[in-house]
Amino acid sequence: MTRWSAAILIIIVCIGVSCSSVNHLAGEHARSYQITDTTSPAIEGSRLEKVITPYREKLSAEMNEVIGLAASSLEKGTGESTLGNWVADAVLSQAELISHKFFDFAICNSGGLRIPSLPAGPITRGQIFELMPFDNYLVTMKVPGTVIAQLFDHMAESNGWPISEGVSYEIKDQKAQKIMIKNQLLNLDETYEFVLSDYLAEGGSNLDFLKAYPYKNLNIYYRDAIIEFALLKHVASISIDARIEGRIVLMDK
């Protein structure tokens, strides 16, 4: 395989995995093209450009689509942050819309947010891909209160992870305390159902204790749930916005 044919293959594969839809191979047809060492680089470049251009233009148009307007900059930071609040609220809302039921809360690991901020003004689809580039699925999980306490302690070790509205807790000496879920103190004897990514549900970010519990896949990427949430708000002329609300209180500061 020449460097040009290899480049074409890489570009087409990259375009395929960058799109939000999941495609499955239905069939294949092979044809051989021979590019000799005597082929003009200019001709090869021209042919390659003709192949690439339609994909590039389609991808560029999709990634540059404005999906929302941010009223102010959303920032990622230690503990509670406006960016983390918005993401957690977005995936909770979409999970409830898809499932036609309510959940207790949603979480996102801080490392999953890959850019430091979303600026005020127009927000594009491409920016959300930069924010959440991984093809992790949105899932739900039901666990006892003792496991929720373990989860919050784990999040507290890194000064808290993004968590949805209606939940608050304090962090002291890297331990979670006064955990409130839907305005009620955490009850270790109750069962809670929450929203997360399949990466976390399968033990990612050192959440091995979650692997013992089954999860339900909502068949939408975590990233795409954020995009759809933004689009729904945009169509309704509601801006992207978030506030610091005391969801995470760092007592050691």
Secondary structure as GFF3:
##gff-version 3
##sequence-region A 1 253
A	DSSP	alpha_helix	3	18	.	.	.	ID=ss1
A	DSSP	alpha_helix	41	63	.	.	.	ID=ss2
A	DSSP	beta_strand	66	70	.	.	.	ID=ss3
A	DSSP	beta_strand	74	75	.	.	.	ID=ss4
A	DSSP	alpha_helix	82	99	.	.	.	ID=ss5
A	DSSP	beta_strand	105	106	.	.	.	ID=ss6
A	DSSP	three_ten_helix	110	112	.	.	.	ID=ss7
A	DSSP	beta_strand	117	118	.	.	.	ID=ss8
A	DSSP	beta_strand	121	124	.	.	.	ID=ss9
A	DSSP	alpha_helix	125	131	.	.	.	ID=ss10
A	DSSP	beta_strand	137	144	.	.	.	ID=ss11
A	DSSP	alpha_helix	145	156	.	.	.	ID=ss12
A	DSSP	beta_strand	167	172	.	.	.	ID=ss13
A	DSSP	beta_strand	175	181	.	.	.	ID=ss14
A	DSSP	beta_strand	184	185	.	.	.	ID=ss15
A	DSSP	beta_strand	191	197	.	.	.	ID=ss16
A	DSSP	alpha_helix	198	201	.	.	.	ID=ss17
A	DSSP	three_ten_helix	204	206	.	.	.	ID=ss18
A	DSSP	three_ten_helix	208	210	.	.	.	ID=ss19
A	DSSP	beta_strand	215	221	.	.	.	ID=ss20
A	DSSP	alpha_helix	222	235	.	.	.	ID=ss21
A	DSSP	beta_strand	248	250	.	.	.	ID=ss22
###
